[in-house]
Amino acid sequence: MSGKIRKGKKALCLMLAAAVVITGSFMGIGKFSTYKRSINIADTARPVSGEADVSGNGDRLKIHAKAAVLIDGTSGRVLYQKNPYKHLPPASVTKVMTLLLIMEACSSGRISLKDKVTVSERAAGMGGSQMYMEPGEQHTVRELLKGVIMASANDGCVALAEYVSGSVEDFVDGMNARAENMGLKNSHFVNTNGLPVADHYSCAYDIGMISRELIKYDEARKWFATWQEDIEVGLPGKQHKFTLTNTNKLIKSYNGATGIKTGFTQDAGYCLSGAATRNGTSMIGVVLGCKTSKIRFKEMSRLLDHGFANYETVRVADAGSRVRSVAVSKGEVPELDAVPPEDIGVTVRKGRSDSIKKKVHVRHEIEAPVRKGDVLGSITVWDGSRRLGKYDLKADRDVAKAGFAVTYIRMIKKLA
C-alpha cells in the first residue's frame, strides 16, 4: 500500500511540475528575453594594464633623448621614464595610431586586407617618404600597409585613411577619439603621417601605449620585422617594381627586435618606437627628439637592454584558458567558463618570481541570457603586499535562456 502511495505522490509531482512549466511559458518565464547591456567603448578598447608603477628608474640609466619610456609589453607597466608626458612632435611615429585604426578596421570586418584602394590626387601628392604612386592606381590594403610600416609611406597613409573614413579629416577625428578612449591625454593629431603642422603632438608614454596595442596584430608584426619586400607600383601598363626597405634598422641590429616605427623631421628630431621579445618577456621603448639617427638606435638598445637585464615576465594565465567554471541558472547549458580575454602576465625584478601570488574572484552563479565577453570576475596579482594589477575574467560563450523543453526535462530529471 505504501508503495502505491509513493507512486501516486510521484505522479502528482510530475503533473504539478508540468503544469508549472506550461503555465510559466505562457506567463513569459520560458520566453527568450531581449538582452540589454550598456557597453563603455573606452572600457572595451582600453587594454587592461597593471597598476602604474615606475620601477628601475635608477641613476645608472642615462637616456639623452628629449623624452623616453620603457614599457612592459605584457602588463603595460612603465619600467623607465624621462619626460613621459612632455608634448613633442612625433614625426612619422604618428603612424602607430594610423596603423592601429587600420588594423582595428580589418579586425572588425569593416575592411579587408584584400580590398582594392584607389589612390587619390591628394594621396599621390604627398611629400616626404612615399611609395611614389600615381592618381588612379589601385593597391590592396595589405600592400599599402606594407608601404606605411616598412617605408613610412605618407601617400599610403592618406590612401588608407580616405578608404576607411571617406576623408583624411574624419580619419584624424577617429585617431583623436581613439586616443581619448584609451585614456591618453597628451596627444593631439592633425594629420595621419606626422608631417610638420601646428598643434600636432604626442608624448613618449602615449606612443608607447599605442604601440603596445598595435603590435598585438599578427599582420602588423609580420611587416614590422621584414627588412625588404618588392611590390608593383604604377598605372596599368606602366607598372614597375618598387622595393620597400624598412626604415627601422633595429630589426637587423638588436637581438629579439620586433618593430616598430621610426620618425624624423627637423622639428621632431630622430624618433623611434621600438619593441623586442626575449624568453617570453616583451619590452616596448620610445625615444623622442634624438640628435641623430645613430643616437636613436643606440638609445633604444640601451633602454631595451636595461629592461631585459633587470626584469622577467611571469605568466599568470593564458588568453581564453579556463580559470573558473560559473554555474548558469535558467540557461541552455548549466555552466560556462570564466576566461581572460588576453594573456595575463606581470613583469617583475629578476629573482622575485616566487613572490607573485594571484587571487581569483568570480561569481558563483549567473542567470541566463549571458553574452560572450560579459565580466564574471577578476584575477588580482600581487607581489608580496603590493598589487601589480587587476584583470577581468569574462564569459567564454553566449548562453541563451533555456526554452520550455530544456526546462521541462531538467525538472523531470530532478524529480526522478
C-alpha positions as CSV (number, residue, x, y, z in Angstrom):
1,M,0.0,0.0,0.0
2,S,2.8,2.4,0.9
3,G,4.4,1.7,-2.5
4,K,1.2,2.7,-4.3
5,I,1.0,5.9,-2.2
6,R,4.6,6.8,-3.1
7,K,4.0,6.2,-6.8
8,G,0.8,8.3,-6.6
9,K,2.7,11.2,-5.0
10,K,5.5,10.9,-7.6
11,A,2.9,11.1,-10.4
12,L,1.2,14.0,-8.8
13,C,4.6,15.9,-8.5
14,L,5.3,15.2,-12.2
15,M,1.9,16.6,-13.1
16,L,2.4,19.7,-11.0
17,A,5.8,20.3,-12.5
18,A,4.5,20.1,-16.0
19,A,1.7,22.5,-15.1
20,V,4.1,25.0,-13.6
21,V,6.4,24.9,-16.7
22,I,3.5,25.2,-19.1
23,T,1.9,28.0,-17.1
24,G,5.3,29.7,-16.8
25,S,5.8,29.5,-20.6
26,F,2.5,31.4,-21.1
27,M,3.5,33.9,-18.4
28,G,6.9,34.6,-20.1
29,I,9.1,32.5,-17.8
30,G,10.3,30.4,-20.6
31,K,10.3,33.1,-23.2
32,F,13.7,34.2,-24.6
33,S,14.1,37.8,-23.4
34,T,15.9,40.5,-25.2
35,Y,19.3,41.0,-23.7
36,K,20.4,44.6,-23.0
37,R,23.5,45.9,-21.5
38,S,25.5,49.2,-21.7
39,I,28.9,48.9,-23.2
40,N,31.5,51.6,-22.5
41,I,33.6,51.9,-25.6
42,A,36.5,53.2,-23.7
43,D,36.5,50.1,-21.4
44,T,36.3,47.6,-24.3
45,A,39.0,49.4,-26.3
46,R,41.4,50.1,-23.5
47,P,43.9,47.3,-22.6
48,V,43.7,46.1,-19.0
49,S,47.0,47.1,-17.6
50,G,48.7,46.8,-14.2
51,E,49.0,49.5,-11.7
52,A,51.0,52.5,-12.7
53,D,54.4,51.8,-11.3
54,V,57.8,53.2,-12.4
55,S,60.5,50.7,-11.4
56,G,64.2,50.6,-12.1
57,N,64.3,54.3,-13.0
58,G,67.8,54.3,-11.5
59,D,70.6,56.7,-11.9
60,R,72.6,54.1,-13.8
61,L,70.5,54.5,-16.9
62,K,71.1,57.9,-18.6
63,I,69.0,58.4,-21.7
64,H,69.8,61.6,-23.7
65,A,66.6,61.8,-25.8
66,K,64.2,64.6,-25.0
67,A,61.7,62.0,-23.8
68,A,61.7,58.3,-23.3
69,V,59.7,55.4,-21.8
70,L,60.3,51.7,-21.3
71,I,57.1,49.7,-21.0
72,D,56.4,46.1,-20.1
73,G,54.7,44.8,-23.2
74,T,52.6,42.3,-21.3
75,S,51.2,44.3,-18.5
76,G,51.7,47.9,-19.6
77,R,53.7,48.9,-16.6
78,V,56.2,51.7,-17.0
79,L,59.7,50.5,-16.1
80,Y,61.6,53.6,-17.0
81,Q,60.6,57.2,-17.9
82,K,62.1,60.5,-18.8
83,N,59.7,63.4,-19.5
84,P,57.0,60.8,-20.4
85,Y,54.1,63.3,-20.8
86,K,56.1,66.1,-22.5
87,H,54.3,67.4,-25.6
88,L,56.6,66.8,-28.6
89,P,56.2,66.5,-32.4
90,P,56.3,62.7,-33.1
91,A,57.1,62.9,-36.8
92,S,56.3,59.6,-38.6
93,V,55.9,57.8,-35.3
94,T,52.5,59.3,-35.6
95,K,51.8,56.4,-37.9
96,V,51.4,53.9,-35.0
97,M,48.0,55.4,-34.4
98,T,47.2,55.5,-38.1
99,L,48.1,51.8,-38.3
100,L,46.2,50.9,-35.2
101,L,43.0,52.3,-36.6
102,I,43.6,50.4,-39.9
103,M,44.3,47.1,-38.1
104,E,41.2,47.6,-36.0
105,A,39.1,48.2,-39.1
106,C,40.4,45.0,-40.6
107,S,39.8,43.1,-37.3
108,S,36.2,44.3,-37.0
109,G,35.4,43.4,-40.6
110,R,34.8,47.0,-41.8
111,I,37.5,46.5,-44.4
112,S,39.6,43.5,-45.7
113,L,43.3,43.2,-46.3
114,K,42.3,42.1,-49.8
115,D,40.2,45.2,-50.6
116,K,41.4,47.3,-53.5
117,V,42.1,51.0,-52.7
118,T,42.2,53.7,-55.5
119,V,44.9,56.3,-54.9
120,S,43.5,59.8,-54.9
121,E,45.2,63.0,-56.2
122,R,45.6,64.1,-52.6
123,A,47.3,60.8,-51.6
124,A,49.6,60.8,-54.7
125,G,50.6,64.4,-54.0
126,M,52.0,63.8,-50.5
127,G,55.7,64.6,-50.0
128,G,58.3,63.1,-47.8
129,S,58.8,59.3,-47.7
130,Q,56.4,57.6,-50.0
131,M,55.6,54.7,-52.4
132,Y,55.5,57.1,-55.4
133,M,52.0,56.1,-56.5
134,E,50.1,57.8,-59.3
135,P,46.5,59.0,-59.0
136,G,44.1,56.3,-60.1
137,E,46.3,53.3,-59.5
138,Q,45.0,50.6,-57.2
139,H,46.6,48.7,-54.4
140,T,45.3,46.2,-51.8
141,V,45.0,47.3,-48.2
142,R,47.8,44.8,-47.4
143,E,50.2,46.4,-50.0
144,L,49.5,49.9,-48.6
145,L,50.1,48.6,-45.0
146,K,53.4,47.2,-46.1
147,G,54.3,50.6,-47.5
148,V,53.3,52.5,-44.4
149,I,55.0,50.1,-42.0
150,M,58.2,49.5,-43.9
151,A,58.8,52.6,-46.0
152,S,56.9,55.0,-43.8
153,A,54.8,55.9,-46.9
154,N,52.9,59.2,-46.4
155,D,50.9,58.6,-49.6
156,G,49.9,55.2,-48.3
157,C,48.7,56.7,-45.1
158,V,46.4,59.1,-46.9
159,A,45.1,56.5,-49.3
160,L,44.2,54.2,-46.3
161,A,42.6,57.0,-44.3
162,E,40.4,58.0,-47.2
163,Y,39.3,54.4,-47.8
164,V,38.4,53.8,-44.1
165,S,36.8,57.0,-43.2
166,G,35.9,58.8,-46.5
167,S,38.3,61.7,-45.8
168,V,41.6,62.3,-44.0
169,E,39.8,64.8,-41.7
170,D,37.3,62.2,-40.5
171,F,40.0,59.6,-40.0
172,V,42.1,62.1,-37.9
173,D,39.0,62.7,-35.8
174,G,39.0,58.9,-35.2
175,M,42.6,59.0,-34.2
176,N,41.9,61.6,-31.5
177,A,38.8,59.7,-30.4
178,R,40.8,56.5,-30.1
179,A,43.5,58.2,-28.0
180,E,40.8,59.6,-25.7
181,N,39.1,56.3,-25.1
182,M,42.5,54.7,-24.4
183,G,42.9,57.3,-21.6
184,L,45.8,59.1,-23.4
185,K,45.6,62.7,-22.5
186,N,48.7,64.2,-24.1
187,S,48.3,63.6,-27.8
188,H,46.6,65.6,-30.5
189,F,46.7,64.5,-34.1
190,V,46.2,66.8,-37.1
191,N,47.3,64.5,-39.8
192,T,47.9,60.8,-40.4
193,N,51.6,60.9,-41.1
194,G,53.3,63.3,-38.8
195,L,54.4,65.9,-41.4
196,P,55.0,69.2,-39.6
197,V,51.9,71.1,-38.8
198,A,50.8,73.3,-35.9
199,D,49.2,71.7,-32.9
200,H,50.2,68.1,-33.8
201,Y,51.9,66.5,-30.9
202,S,52.1,63.4,-28.7
203,C,54.3,62.1,-25.9
204,A,56.5,59.2,-25.2
205,Y,54.0,57.5,-22.9
206,D,51.1,57.8,-25.3
207,I,53.2,56.5,-28.2
208,G,54.3,53.5,-26.1
209,M,50.7,52.6,-25.2
210,I,49.5,52.9,-28.7
211,S,52.4,50.8,-29.9
212,R,51.6,48.1,-27.3
213,E,48.1,47.8,-28.8
214,L,49.3,47.8,-32.4
215,I,51.9,45.1,-32.1
216,K,49.2,42.6,-30.9
217,Y,48.1,42.3,-34.6
218,D,49.8,39.5,-36.5
219,E,49.7,41.2,-39.8
220,A,51.4,44.3,-38.4
221,R,54.1,42.3,-36.6
222,K,54.9,40.4,-39.8
223,W,55.9,43.6,-41.7
224,F,57.5,45.3,-38.7
225,A,60.1,42.5,-38.8
226,T,60.5,42.4,-42.6
227,W,63.6,44.1,-44.0
228,Q,62.7,44.3,-47.7
229,E,59.7,43.5,-49.9
230,D,59.0,44.1,-53.6
231,I,55.7,45.4,-54.8
232,E,54.4,46.7,-58.1
233,V,53.5,50.4,-58.5
234,G,52.2,52.4,-61.4
235,L,49.2,52.6,-63.6
236,P,48.2,49.6,-65.7
237,G,50.7,49.1,-68.5
238,K,53.2,51.3,-66.7
239,Q,53.8,49.2,-63.6
240,H,57.3,48.6,-62.3
241,K,58.9,47.0,-59.3
242,F,59.4,49.1,-56.2
243,T,61.4,47.8,-53.3
244,L,60.2,48.6,-49.8
245,T,63.1,48.8,-47.3
246,N,62.3,49.0,-43.6
247,T,63.4,52.3,-42.1
248,N,63.9,50.6,-38.7
249,K,67.4,49.3,-38.5
250,L,66.8,48.0,-35.0
251,I,65.3,44.8,-36.5
252,K,68.7,44.0,-38.1
253,S,70.9,45.0,-35.2
254,Y,69.1,44.1,-32.0
255,N,68.6,40.5,-30.8
256,G,64.8,39.8,-30.5
257,A,63.7,43.1,-32.1
258,T,60.1,43.0,-33.4
259,G,59.5,46.6,-34.5
260,I,58.1,49.2,-34.6
261,K,58.3,52.7,-36.2
262,T,60.9,55.4,-36.9
263,G,60.3,59.1,-37.5
264,F,62.2,62.3,-38.4
265,T,61.6,65.9,-39.1
266,Q,63.7,68.9,-38.4
267,D,61.4,70.0,-35.6
268,A,60.9,66.5,-34.1
269,G,64.5,65.2,-34.4
270,Y,65.0,61.5,-34.7
271,C,62.3,59.4,-33.0
272,L,61.7,55.7,-32.6
273,S,59.1,53.3,-31.1
274,G,60.9,50.0,-30.7
275,A,60.0,46.6,-29.4
276,A,61.7,43.3,-28.6
277,T,60.9,40.0,-27.1
278,R,63.3,37.6,-25.3
279,N,62.5,34.4,-23.4
280,G,58.8,35.3,-23.1
281,T,59.5,38.9,-21.9
282,S,58.4,41.7,-24.2
283,M,59.6,45.3,-24.0
284,I,58.4,48.4,-25.7
285,G,60.6,51.5,-25.8
286,V,60.1,55.0,-27.1
287,V,62.7,57.7,-27.6
288,L,61.7,61.2,-29.0
289,G,63.9,64.1,-30.0
290,C,67.3,62.4,-30.5
291,K,70.0,64.4,-32.3
292,T,71.0,61.8,-34.9
293,S,69.6,58.6,-36.4
294,K,72.5,56.6,-34.9
295,I,71.8,58.0,-31.4
296,R,68.2,57.0,-31.5
297,F,69.0,53.4,-32.2
298,K,71.8,53.4,-29.6
299,E,69.4,54.9,-27.0
300,M,66.7,52.4,-27.9
301,S,69.2,49.5,-27.5
302,R,70.2,50.8,-24.1
303,L,66.6,51.1,-23.0
304,L,65.7,47.6,-24.0
305,D,69.0,46.2,-22.6
306,H,68.0,47.7,-19.2
307,G,64.7,46.0,-19.4
308,F,65.9,42.5,-20.2
309,A,68.8,42.7,-17.7
310,N,66.6,43.6,-14.8
311,Y,63.1,42.2,-15.4
312,E,61.4,38.9,-16.3
313,T,57.7,38.1,-17.1
314,V,55.7,35.7,-15.0
315,R,52.8,34.2,-16.9
316,V,49.7,34.2,-14.7
317,A,47.0,32.9,-17.2
318,D,46.7,32.3,-21.0
319,A,44.1,34.1,-23.1
320,G,41.0,32.0,-23.4
321,S,42.1,29.5,-20.8
322,R,39.5,28.4,-18.1
323,V,40.3,30.0,-14.7
324,R,36.9,29.0,-13.1
325,S,33.6,27.5,-14.1
326,V,30.5,29.5,-13.4
327,A,27.0,28.0,-12.9
328,V,24.3,29.3,-15.3
329,S,20.8,29.3,-14.0
330,K,17.9,29.1,-16.4
331,G,20.3,28.7,-19.3
332,E,20.6,26.2,-22.2
333,V,23.8,24.9,-20.7
334,P,24.4,24.5,-16.9
335,E,27.8,26.3,-16.8
336,L,30.4,28.3,-18.7
337,D,34.0,29.2,-18.2
338,A,35.4,32.5,-16.9
339,V,38.5,33.2,-19.0
340,P,40.9,36.1,-19.5
341,P,40.4,37.8,-22.9
342,E,44.2,38.4,-23.2
343,D,47.3,36.8,-21.8
344,I,47.9,37.8,-18.2
345,G,51.4,38.2,-17.1
346,V,53.4,40.5,-14.9
347,T,56.9,41.7,-15.2
348,V,58.9,41.9,-12.1
349,R,62.5,42.3,-11.0
350,K,64.5,39.2,-11.7
351,G,64.6,36.9,-8.8
352,R,61.2,37.8,-7.5
353,S,59.0,35.4,-9.5
354,D,58.4,33.2,-6.4
355,S,56.8,36.1,-4.6
356,I,54.0,36.5,-7.2
357,K,50.6,35.4,-6.0
358,K,47.1,35.6,-7.6
359,K,43.7,35.9,-6.1
360,V,40.6,34.9,-8.1
361,H,37.1,36.3,-7.6
362,V,34.3,35.0,-9.8
363,R,30.5,34.9,-9.5
364,H,29.2,31.6,-8.1
365,E,26.2,31.8,-10.5
366,I,24.8,33.9,-13.3
367,E,21.4,33.9,-14.8
368,A,20.9,33.5,-18.5
369,P,21.0,35.0,-21.0
370,V,24.7,35.6,-21.0
371,R,26.8,37.2,-23.7
372,K,30.3,36.2,-24.6
373,G,32.6,38.7,-23.0
374,D,30.4,39.6,-20.0
375,V,32.5,40.2,-17.0
376,L,32.2,37.3,-14.5
377,G,35.1,38.2,-12.1
378,S,38.7,39.1,-11.9
379,I,42.2,38.0,-11.1
380,T,44.3,40.2,-8.9
381,V,48.0,39.7,-9.0
382,W,50.3,40.6,-6.0
383,D,54.0,40.9,-5.5
384,G,54.0,40.3,-1.7
385,S,51.8,43.1,-0.3
386,R,52.0,45.2,-3.5
387,R,49.2,44.9,-6.0
388,L,50.5,44.7,-9.5
389,G,47.3,44.6,-11.4
390,K,43.6,43.5,-11.6
391,Y,42.4,41.7,-14.7
392,D,38.9,40.9,-15.9
393,L,37.6,37.4,-16.4
394,K,34.9,37.1,-19.0
395,A,32.3,34.6,-20.3
396,D,33.8,32.3,-22.9
397,R,30.5,31.9,-24.9
398,D,26.9,33.0,-25.3
399,V,24.3,31.2,-23.3
400,A,20.7,31.7,-24.2
401,K,17.8,31.3,-21.8
402,A,16.5,27.8,-21.7
403,G,13.3,27.1,-23.6
404,F,10.3,25.0,-22.4
405,A,11.7,21.6,-23.5
406,V,15.1,22.0,-21.7
407,T,13.4,23.4,-18.6
408,Y,10.8,20.5,-18.5
409,I,13.5,17.8,-19.0
410,R,15.6,19.2,-16.2
411,M,12.6,19.3,-13.8
412,I,11.8,15.7,-14.7
413,K,15.3,14.6,-14.0
414,K,15.3,16.3,-10.6
415,L,12.1,14.6,-9.6
416,A,13.1,11.2,-11.0
